[in-house]
């Protein structure tokens, strides 16, 4: 398993030594497909260039050379998904919205529940399938009580569920570059997991201290990555992204405790800690998406549809910002469209903003909200 540790004001290094390798520009062969995938969501031996929406909202891979042949060489877009316990279900709605708008995803990094959804995205699991899995899952399926020594609950069952749906896959076998963010209890530093078993990496990233028992990975005792970086905007860039879309689930910090038992107190403490850091972490994003998940709770697995809707709505609220991001990704700015010579090929009156965006939409074949791409 490949981990690298991030220290304060120091460049990340692999545990085994050496700098983090930036993905090559050339082909990136990927083999295999997701279990229970009758429609072939992942193409066997596909060269992953981006994720795009197709009929039914599927996530597919596209060969980089095919994109180049269409004259659409562009900058890479990475996705950074924050933690938030059950609020992480909103990430499903975010991914659904991005796919509907035709926003490509070239790599993904996640912390805690963001690492879980991120792994499914990187594996090519469509949002509809994610929603089905979420609706069938209860806390008793994910954890089991243990003698309170290192934590109150063991998240081993969650790891087994992931193995059941993704198989014994390694991160390097996923369709997209992926990283799970955790924290080393002994060194106190952020650890980014970029290879090895997917299920184990996700379990480590989700191990909320005191709540879940720590997870040993390559001799390191790891806990929830939210301790160090709840919005891992820097990690997609290490995976090769030029532009980053980040999702912040912290929301407004409400007053009072949802519960005065030990679970409620631990989660509230963790929530306060993450809220204090979010402004600094969010600065690394080119586009920041903040789903309105206040009031839905941190552990409410009965509100799957509400979480997903909140994520989708947050994406739609950022359509203009995402349009600008796509301009940057293609190496263009709105000035390229506003320039009269670029508009009709002759000097004419400058078009209005609405016309510019319509021209952009037509030029990039960007589907309308609710479209399938």
C-alpha positions as CSV (number, residue, x, y, z in Angstrom):
1,X,0.0,0.0,0.0
2,X,1.3,3.4,-0.9
3,X,0.9,6.2,1.6
4,X,2.5,9.6,1.8
5,X,2.6,11.9,4.8
6,X,1.9,15.6,4.7
7,X,3.6,17.8,7.2
8,X,3.1,21.4,8.0
9,X,4.7,23.6,5.3
10,X,6.6,20.6,3.9
11,X,6.0,18.9,0.5
12,X,4.3,15.5,0.7
13,X,6.5,12.4,0.5
14,X,5.8,8.8,0.0
15,X,6.4,6.7,3.0
16,X,8.7,4.5,0.9
17,X,10.6,7.7,-0.1
18,X,10.6,10.1,-3.0
19,X,8.2,12.7,-4.2
20,X,4.6,12.0,-5.1
21,X,4.6,11.0,-8.8
22,X,2.5,13.2,-11.1
23,X,0.5,11.0,-13.5
24,X,1.9,10.8,-16.9
25,X,0.1,12.5,-19.8
26,X,-0.1,9.2,-21.7
27,X,-2.5,6.3,-21.5
28,X,-3.5,4.9,-18.1
29,X,-4.7,1.3,-18.7
30,X,-7.4,0.1,-16.3
31,X,-8.6,-3.5,-16.1
32,X,-11.8,-5.0,-14.7
33,X,-15.2,-3.7,-13.9
34,X,-17.5,-3.1,-10.9
35,X,-19.2,-6.2,-9.5
36,X,-22.9,-6.4,-10.3
37,X,-22.5,-4.2,-13.4
38,X,-24.6,-5.7,-16.1
39,X,-24.5,-2.5,-18.2
40,X,-20.7,-2.4,-18.3
41,X,-20.2,0.9,-16.5
42,X,-16.5,0.5,-16.7
43,X,-14.9,-0.4,-20.0
44,X,-12.4,-3.2,-19.8
45,X,-8.9,-2.1,-20.6
46,X,-10.2,1.4,-20.9
47,X,-7.8,4.4,-21.0
48,X,-9.3,6.9,-18.6
49,X,-9.4,10.4,-19.8
50,X,-12.5,11.7,-18.0
51,X,-15.9,10.9,-16.6
52,X,-18.9,11.9,-18.5
53,X,-22.7,11.5,-18.4
54,X,-24.4,9.2,-20.8
55,X,-27.8,7.7,-21.1
56,X,-29.3,7.0,-17.6
57,X,-26.6,9.0,-15.9
58,X,-24.0,6.3,-16.2
59,X,-20.3,7.1,-15.5
60,X,-18.2,6.0,-18.4
61,X,-14.5,6.3,-19.3
62,X,-13.3,8.0,-22.5
63,X,-10.0,7.5,-24.1
64,X,-7.7,10.5,-23.9
65,X,-6.8,10.2,-27.6
66,X,-10.6,10.2,-28.5
67,X,-11.0,13.5,-26.6
68,X,-7.9,14.9,-28.4
69,X,-9.3,13.8,-31.8
70,X,-12.4,15.8,-31.1
71,X,-10.3,18.9,-30.4
72,X,-11.2,19.0,-26.7
73,X,-7.7,18.8,-25.1
74,X,-8.2,20.5,-21.7
75,X,-6.9,20.9,-18.2
76,X,-7.7,18.2,-15.7
77,X,-10.5,18.6,-13.2
78,X,-10.3,17.0,-9.8
79,X,-12.9,16.5,-7.1
80,X,-12.3,17.0,-3.4
81,X,-15.0,15.5,-1.1
82,X,-15.2,16.5,2.5
83,X,-16.2,14.4,5.5
84,X,-19.5,14.7,7.3
85,X,-20.6,11.3,8.5
86,X,-24.1,10.7,7.1
87,X,-24.0,14.2,5.4
88,X,-21.6,12.6,3.0
89,X,-24.6,11.2,1.2
90,X,-25.0,14.7,-0.3
91,X,-21.9,13.9,-2.4
92,X,-24.1,11.5,-4.4
93,X,-26.3,14.4,-5.4
94,X,-23.2,16.5,-6.2
95,X,-21.8,13.9,-8.5
96,X,-25.3,13.5,-10.2
97,X,-25.4,17.2,-10.8
98,X,-21.9,17.4,-12.2
99,X,-22.6,14.6,-14.6
100,X,-25.9,16.2,-15.8
101,X,-24.0,19.4,-16.5
102,X,-21.3,17.5,-18.4
103,X,-18.5,18.4,-16.0
104,X,-15.7,15.9,-16.4
105,X,-14.0,14.3,-13.3
106,X,-10.4,13.3,-13.9
107,X,-9.5,12.3,-10.4
108,X,-11.1,12.3,-6.9
109,X,-9.9,12.6,-3.3
110,X,-12.0,12.3,-0.2
111,X,-11.9,12.5,3.6
112,X,-14.1,10.3,5.8
113,X,-17.5,9.8,4.2
114,X,-16.1,11.7,1.2
115,X,-13.5,9.0,0.7
116,X,-16.4,6.4,0.6
117,X,-18.3,8.2,-2.1
118,X,-15.1,9.1,-3.8
119,X,-14.1,5.5,-4.1
120,X,-17.4,4.6,-5.7
121,X,-17.0,7.5,-8.2
122,X,-13.5,6.3,-9.0
123,X,-14.7,2.8,-9.5
124,X,-17.3,4.0,-12.0
125,X,-20.4,3.4,-9.9
126,X,-23.2,5.6,-11.1
127,X,-25.1,7.9,-8.7
128,X,-28.3,6.0,-9.0
129,X,-26.5,2.8,-7.9
130,X,-24.9,4.7,-5.0
131,X,-28.4,5.9,-3.9
132,X,-29.7,2.3,-4.0
133,X,-26.9,1.1,-1.8
134,X,-27.4,3.9,0.7
135,X,-31.1,3.2,1.0
136,X,-30.4,-0.4,1.8
137,X,-27.8,0.3,4.4
138,X,-28.3,0.9,8.2
139,X,-25.7,1.6,10.9
140,X,-26.0,-2.0,12.2
141,X,-24.7,-3.1,8.8
142,X,-21.6,-0.8,9.0
143,X,-20.4,-1.2,12.6
144,X,-20.5,-3.4,15.6
145,X,-20.0,-2.6,19.3
146,X,-16.6,-3.5,20.9
147,X,-15.2,-3.3,24.4
148,X,-14.4,0.4,24.7
149,X,-10.6,0.3,24.6
150,X,-9.5,2.1,21.4
151,X,-13.1,3.1,20.3
152,X,-16.7,2.4,20.9
153,X,-17.4,0.8,17.5
154,X,-15.6,-1.4,15.1
155,X,-16.0,-0.5,11.4
156,X,-14.9,-3.9,10.1
157,X,-18.4,-4.6,8.7
158,X,-18.2,-1.4,6.5
159,X,-15.0,-2.7,5.0
160,X,-16.6,-6.1,4.3
161,X,-19.6,-4.3,2.6
162,X,-17.2,-2.4,0.4
163,X,-15.4,-5.6,-0.6
164,X,-18.7,-7.2,-1.4
165,X,-19.6,-4.4,-3.9
166,X,-16.1,-3.5,-5.2
167,X,-14.3,-6.8,-4.8
168,X,-10.8,-7.0,-3.5
169,X,-9.8,-4.1,-5.7
170,X,-6.7,-1.9,-5.1
171,X,-6.8,1.8,-5.6
172,X,-4.5,1.5,-8.5
173,X,-7.1,-0.7,-10.3
174,X,-9.8,2.0,-10.1
175,X,-11.0,3.7,-13.3
176,X,-9.8,7.1,-12.0
177,X,-6.9,8.3,-9.9
178,X,-8.1,8.3,-6.3
179,X,-6.8,9.1,-2.8
180,X,-8.2,8.7,0.7
181,X,-7.1,11.1,3.4
182,X,-6.4,9.8,6.9
183,X,-4.4,11.0,10.0
184,X,-1.6,9.2,11.7
185,X,-2.2,9.0,15.5
186,X,1.4,8.6,16.3
187,X,2.9,11.4,14.2
188,X,-0.1,13.6,14.2
189,X,0.3,14.2,10.5
190,X,-2.0,13.9,7.5
191,X,-1.6,10.7,5.5
192,X,-2.8,10.3,1.9
193,X,-3.4,6.7,0.7
194,X,-2.9,6.3,-3.0
195,X,-2.6,2.6,-3.5
196,X,-3.5,-0.7,-1.8
197,X,-6.9,-2.2,-0.9
198,X,-9.7,0.4,-1.5
199,X,-11.9,-0.9,1.3
200,X,-9.1,-0.7,3.9
201,X,-8.2,2.9,2.8
202,X,-11.8,4.0,3.1
203,X,-12.2,2.4,6.5
204,X,-9.1,4.2,7.8
205,X,-10.3,7.5,6.4
206,X,-13.7,7.1,8.1
207,X,-12.4,6.1,11.6
208,X,-13.7,9.0,13.7
209,X,-11.5,9.1,16.8
210,X,-13.2,7.8,19.9
211,X,-16.2,6.7,17.9
212,X,-14.5,4.0,15.7
213,X,-11.4,2.0,16.5
214,X,-8.3,3.2,14.6
215,X,-7.2,1.2,11.6
216,X,-3.7,-0.2,11.0
217,X,-2.4,0.3,7.5
218,X,1.3,-0.6,6.8
219,X,2.1,-0.4,10.5
220,X,0.5,3.0,11.0
221,X,-2.4,3.6,13.3
222,X,-4.8,5.8,11.2
223,X,-7.9,7.7,12.1
224,X,-10.4,9.9,10.3
225,X,-8.7,12.3,7.9
226,X,-10.9,15.2,9.1
227,X,-8.5,15.5,12.0
228,X,-6.0,17.1,9.6
229,X,-7.8,18.0,6.4
230,X,-11.6,17.7,6.1
231,X,-11.7,19.4,2.7
232,X,-8.7,17.9,0.9
233,X,-8.4,20.5,-1.8
234,X,-4.6,20.0,-2.2
235,X,-4.8,16.3,-2.8
236,X,-6.4,16.3,-6.3
237,X,-3.6,18.5,-7.5
238,X,-1.1,15.9,-6.3
239,X,-3.1,13.4,-8.4
240,X,-2.6,15.5,-11.5
241,X,-5.6,17.9,-11.4
242,X,-5.1,21.5,-12.7
243,X,-8.5,22.7,-11.4
244,X,-10.3,21.5,-8.3
245,X,-14.0,21.4,-7.4
246,X,-14.4,21.0,-3.7
247,X,-17.5,20.0,-1.7
248,X,-17.8,21.4,1.9
249,X,-20.5,19.7,4.1
250,X,-19.7,21.6,7.3
251,X,-22.6,24.1,6.8
252,X,-23.5,26.6,9.4
253,X,-22.5,25.6,12.9
254,X,-25.8,25.3,14.8
255,X,-26.2,25.7,18.5
256,X,-26.8,22.9,21.0
257,X,-26.4,19.2,21.0
258,X,-28.5,16.8,19.0
259,X,-27.9,14.2,21.8
260,X,-26.1,14.4,25.2
261,X,-24.9,10.8,25.0
262,X,-21.3,10.0,24.3
263,X,-21.9,9.6,20.6
264,X,-23.5,13.0,20.3
265,X,-20.7,14.7,22.4
266,X,-17.9,13.1,20.3
267,X,-19.5,14.0,17.0
268,X,-20.3,17.5,18.1
269,X,-16.7,18.0,19.2
270,X,-15.4,16.8,15.9
271,X,-17.9,19.0,14.0
272,X,-16.7,22.1,15.9
273,X,-13.0,21.3,15.2
274,X,-13.7,20.9,11.5
275,X,-15.8,24.1,11.2
276,X,-12.9,26.2,12.5
277,X,-10.6,25.0,9.7
278,X,-13.0,25.1,6.8
279,X,-12.2,28.6,5.6
280,X,-8.5,27.9,5.2
281,X,-9.0,24.5,3.5
282,X,-11.6,25.9,1.1
283,X,-9.2,28.4,-0.3
284,X,-7.6,25.7,-2.5
285,X,-10.7,25.2,-4.5
286,X,-11.5,26.7,-7.9
287,X,-15.2,26.1,-7.3
288,X,-16.6,25.5,-3.9
289,X,-19.9,23.7,-3.5
290,X,-21.7,23.9,-0.2
291,X,-24.9,21.7,0.1
292,X,-27.5,23.0,2.5
293,X,-27.5,20.0,4.9
294,X,-28.2,21.9,8.1
295,X,-31.0,20.2,10.1
296,X,-30.6,16.8,8.4
297,X,-28.3,15.5,11.2
298,X,-24.9,13.8,11.2
299,X,-26.1,10.2,11.6
300,X,-29.5,10.2,9.9
301,X,-29.4,7.4,7.3
302,X,-33.1,7.7,6.8
303,X,-32.8,11.0,4.9
304,X,-31.0,9.7,1.8
305,X,-33.2,11.5,-0.7
306,X,-33.0,14.8,1.2
307,X,-29.2,14.6,1.3
308,X,-28.9,13.8,-2.4
309,X,-31.4,16.6,-3.3
310,X,-29.3,19.0,-1.2
311,X,-26.2,18.1,-3.1
312,X,-27.8,18.3,-6.5
313,X,-29.3,21.7,-5.7
314,X,-25.9,23.0,-4.6
315,X,-24.4,22.1,-7.9
316,X,-27.2,23.8,-9.8
317,X,-26.7,26.9,-7.7
318,X,-23.1,27.0,-9.0
319,X,-23.8,26.6,-12.7
320,X,-22.2,29.9,-13.7
321,X,-19.1,29.2,-11.6
322,X,-18.9,25.7,-13.2
323,X,-19.3,27.2,-16.7
324,X,-16.4,29.5,-15.9
325,X,-14.4,26.5,-14.7
326,X,-15.0,24.7,-18.0
327,X,-13.7,27.8,-19.8
328,X,-10.5,27.6,-17.9
329,X,-10.3,23.9,-18.5
330,X,-10.5,24.4,-22.2
331,X,-7.9,27.1,-22.0
332,X,-10.4,29.9,-22.8
333,X,-12.0,32.7,-20.8
334,X,-15.2,34.6,-21.4
335,X,-13.1,37.2,-23.1
336,X,-12.5,34.8,-26.0
337,X,-16.3,34.8,-26.6
338,X,-16.9,38.4,-25.9
339,X,-14.2,39.5,-28.4
340,X,-16.1,40.4,-31.5
341,X,-13.6,38.8,-33.8
342,X,-14.0,35.5,-32.0
343,X,-17.8,35.8,-31.9
344,X,-18.8,36.0,-35.6
345,X,-15.4,36.3,-37.3
346,X,-16.1,39.9,-38.1
347,X,-16.3,43.0,-36.0
348,X,-19.8,43.3,-34.7
349,X,-21.5,44.6,-31.6
350,X,-20.4,42.8,-28.5
351,X,-23.0,40.2,-27.4
352,X,-24.5,40.2,-23.9
353,X,-23.6,37.8,-21.1
354,X,-26.6,35.6,-21.8
355,X,-25.6,35.2,-25.4
356,X,-22.0,34.5,-24.5
357,X,-23.1,31.7,-22.1
358,X,-25.5,30.3,-24.7
359,X,-22.6,30.3,-27.3
360,X,-20.4,28.6,-24.7
361,X,-23.1,25.9,-24.0
362,X,-23.5,25.2,-27.7
363,X,-19.8,25.1,-28.3
364,X,-19.2,22.6,-25.5
365,X,-22.4,20.6,-26.0
366,X,-23.2,21.2,-22.4
367,X,-26.6,19.6,-21.5
368,X,-29.3,21.5,-19.6
369,X,-30.1,20.6,-16.0
370,X,-31.8,17.3,-15.8
371,X,-30.4,16.2,-19.2
372,X,-28.5,13.0,-19.6
373,X,-25.6,14.3,-21.7
